């Protein structure tokens, strides 16, 4: 299938917001999505962006029934490991279901890896839901490994009232 991968721009935020909701619905977590198209525009395309993105796009002749040509995305940001230095964190990797199995997800992930290496990163980090076997199999086939099972790490979070309480001196 003919597709291209390119850097996201502010005009892509409507489609990114749509696909974020699609991903959240797939992950059975749509109620947790709080950001808007405007948040994406501000947070990803301001002077000091909090994230970067790439878009997978197909030509008009392959557009979806709804008329979409932007059919996948990845969001990422740079982080730092106190043990190994520069890292890139892939927040999302998503391809619309009807376009899966065509190399688009691999191309998106490969591009994030290329961008990370170009920035001097030596690791690519991301999370995956424990029930998502097809994605786990895909990532393992790319040479990734599960740090929960190999190193014992667990992903932790503090948010909402607990975060506000924690921030109190």
C-alpha positions as CSV (number, residue, x, y, z in Angstrom):
1,X,0.0,0.0,0.0
2,X,1.2,3.5,-0.8
3,X,1.6,5.7,2.2
4,X,3.9,8.4,3.5
5,X,5.3,9.4,6.9
6,X,5.9,13.0,7.7
7,X,6.3,15.4,10.7
8,X,2.9,16.5,12.1
9,X,2.0,20.2,11.9
10,X,-0.7,22.3,13.6
11,X,-3.2,21.6,10.8
12,X,-3.0,17.9,11.8
13,X,-4.3,18.4,15.3
14,X,-8.0,17.7,14.4
15,X,-7.0,14.4,12.9
16,X,-4.7,13.6,15.8
17,X,-7.5,14.3,18.3
18,X,-9.8,12.0,16.3
19,X,-7.2,9.2,16.3
20,X,-6.4,9.7,20.0
21,X,-10.1,9.1,20.7
22,X,-10.1,6.0,18.4
23,X,-7.1,4.6,20.2
24,X,-8.7,5.3,23.6
25,X,-11.9,3.6,22.5
26,X,-9.8,0.6,21.3
27,X,-8.0,0.5,24.7
28,X,-11.4,0.8,26.5
29,X,-10.3,4.1,28.1
30,X,-12.2,6.8,26.2
31,X,-13.5,8.3,29.4
32,X,-9.9,9.2,30.4
33,X,-9.3,11.4,27.4
34,X,-9.3,15.0,28.6
35,X,-7.3,16.9,25.9
36,X,-8.8,18.8,23.0
37,X,-7.7,19.8,19.6
38,X,-6.7,23.2,21.0
39,X,-4.6,21.5,23.7
40,X,-2.7,19.6,21.0
41,X,-2.2,22.8,19.0
42,X,-0.8,24.6,22.0
43,X,1.2,21.8,23.6
44,X,2.7,20.4,20.4
45,X,3.2,23.5,18.2
46,X,4.1,26.4,20.5
47,X,7.6,27.9,21.0
48,X,8.5,25.2,23.6
49,X,6.5,22.0,22.6
50,X,5.8,19.3,25.1
51,X,5.6,16.7,22.4
52,X,6.4,16.0,18.8
53,X,4.4,14.0,16.3
54,X,4.5,12.2,13.0
55,X,1.6,11.4,10.7
56,X,1.0,8.4,8.4
57,X,-1.0,9.5,5.3
58,X,-2.4,7.7,2.3
59,X,-3.2,9.2,-1.1
60,X,-6.8,10.2,-1.9
61,X,-7.5,7.0,-3.7
62,X,-7.0,5.1,-0.5
63,X,-8.9,7.4,1.8
64,X,-11.3,6.0,4.4
65,X,-15.1,5.8,3.8
66,X,-15.3,8.9,6.0
67,X,-12.8,10.7,3.7
68,X,-9.7,10.5,6.0
69,X,-6.2,10.4,4.4
70,X,-4.4,10.8,7.8
71,X,-4.6,7.2,9.0
72,X,-2.0,6.9,11.7
73,X,0.2,8.8,14.1
74,X,2.9,8.6,16.7
75,X,3.5,11.1,19.5
76,X,6.8,11.2,21.2
77,X,9.0,13.4,23.5
78,X,12.6,13.4,24.7
79,X,13.4,12.2,28.2
80,X,16.5,11.3,30.1
81,X,17.7,8.2,31.8
82,X,20.0,8.7,34.8
83,X,21.7,5.4,33.9
84,X,22.1,5.7,30.1
85,X,21.4,9.3,29.1
86,X,19.2,10.6,26.3
87,X,16.0,8.7,25.5
88,X,12.9,9.1,23.4
89,X,9.5,8.2,24.8
90,X,6.8,7.2,22.4
91,X,3.5,8.1,24.0
92,X,1.2,6.8,21.2
93,X,1.5,4.7,18.2
94,X,-1.7,4.2,16.3
95,X,-2.9,3.0,12.9
96,X,-6.5,2.9,11.9
97,X,-7.7,-0.8,12.0
98,X,-8.4,-1.1,8.3
99,X,-4.8,0.0,7.5
100,X,-3.0,-2.4,10.0
101,X,-0.8,-5.2,8.7
102,X,0.6,-3.1,5.9
103,X,3.8,-1.9,7.4
104,X,2.5,1.5,8.5
105,X,2.9,0.9,12.3
106,X,6.4,-0.3,11.7
107,X,7.2,2.7,9.6
108,X,5.9,5.1,12.3
109,X,7.9,3.3,15.0
110,X,11.0,3.2,12.8
111,X,10.7,7.0,12.2
112,X,10.5,7.7,16.0
113,X,13.6,5.5,16.4
114,X,15.4,7.4,13.6
115,X,14.5,10.7,15.2
116,X,15.7,9.5,18.6
117,X,19.0,8.3,17.2
118,X,19.5,11.6,15.3
119,X,19.0,13.4,18.7
120,X,21.6,11.2,20.4
121,X,19.1,9.0,22.2
122,X,20.1,5.4,23.0
123,X,16.8,4.0,24.1
124,X,13.1,4.1,23.0
125,X,10.6,3.7,25.8
126,X,6.8,3.2,25.7
127,X,4.0,1.5,27.6
128,X,1.6,-1.2,26.4
129,X,-1.5,-2.6,28.0
130,X,-1.1,-6.1,29.4
131,X,-4.0,-7.5,27.4
132,X,-2.9,-6.2,24.0
133,X,-1.2,-9.4,22.8
134,X,-1.1,-8.4,19.1
135,X,0.7,-5.2,19.9
136,X,3.0,-7.0,22.4
137,X,3.9,-9.5,19.7
138,X,4.6,-6.7,17.2
139,X,6.9,-4.9,19.6
140,X,8.7,-8.0,20.6
141,X,9.2,-8.9,16.9
142,X,10.9,-5.5,16.5
143,X,13.5,-6.3,19.1
144,X,11.8,-4.6,22.0
145,X,11.7,-6.2,25.4
146,X,9.3,-6.0,28.4
147,X,11.2,-4.2,31.3
148,X,8.5,-5.3,33.7
149,X,9.4,-8.9,33.3
150,X,13.2,-8.5,32.6
151,X,14.0,-5.7,35.1
152,X,10.9,-5.6,37.4
153,X,9.9,-2.0,36.8
154,X,6.3,-0.9,37.0
155,X,4.8,2.2,35.5
156,X,3.5,4.5,38.3
157,X,1.4,7.7,38.2
158,X,0.3,10.4,40.5
159,X,-2.6,12.7,39.3
160,X,-5.5,14.9,40.3
161,X,-5.9,15.6,44.0
162,X,-3.0,13.3,44.9
163,X,-0.7,15.3,42.6
164,X,-1.9,18.6,44.2
165,X,-1.4,17.2,47.7
166,X,2.0,15.9,46.8
167,X,3.0,19.4,45.5
168,X,2.3,21.0,48.8
169,X,5.4,21.9,50.7
